[in-house]
Amino acid sequence: MSYLLKKLAMPESRKRKGHPFVKHSDIPNSQRAKGRFLWAILIGIFALIIAYFAFGPDYIVLALALMIGAAAGFFIGKAMEMDMKK
């Protein structure tokens, strides 16, 4: 009788789930390159090349294409970073 009361009153730790394994990064967060800047540079250069072939060496058009491409790359990289954090 005592065994049954003891069994009902004591928790069973075998049924509890274990802690999830979290692998910490070898590179600190402050030393990692941010994806938003990488994509801003890549898409900005790509837009610059396309504008050069489309419009020739017109500096105003090249500057606009570079700024628009960099802005688009920044927001694409920012969205990718937010998706990776989920």
C-alpha positions, -999 to 999 in steps of 0.1 A, spaced: 0 0 0 28 24 9 44 16 -25 13 27 -44 10 60 -25 47 67 -30 45 60 -67 15 83 -72 30 112 -52 65 111 -68 71 127 -102 85 106 -130 114 124 -146 117 98 -173 86 112 -190 99 147 -192 114 160 -224 151 168 -225 166 202 -232 171 209 -269 207 210 -282 219 244 -291 251 247 -311 268 279 -305 286 296 -334 324 296 -336 324 331 -350 311 359 -327 281 378 -340 301 411 -341 325 396 -366 300 381 -390 292 399 -422 256 411 -424 236 397 -453 219 431 -460 252 448 -468 264 418 -489 232 418 -510 233 456 -513 268 455 -527 261 426 -551 228 438 -564 241 474 -567 270 463 -588 247 440 -609 224 470 -615 254 492 -624 265 467 -650 231 463 -665 227 501 -667 261 505 -683 252 480 -711 217 495 -715 225 533 -714 262 535 -719 286 557 -698 259 582 -687 270 589 -651 236 601 -638 219 569 -650 247 547 -636 245 565 -602 207 561 -601 209 524 -610 236 519 -583 215 536 -556 183 518 -566 200 484 -568 218 489 -535 185 499 -518 168 469 -532 196 446 -521 196 461 -486 159 453 -482 162 418 -497 191 410 -474 172 424 -444 142 402 -452 165 372 -455 180 379 -421 146 381 -406 136 348 -421 167 332 -408 160 343 -373 125 326 -373 
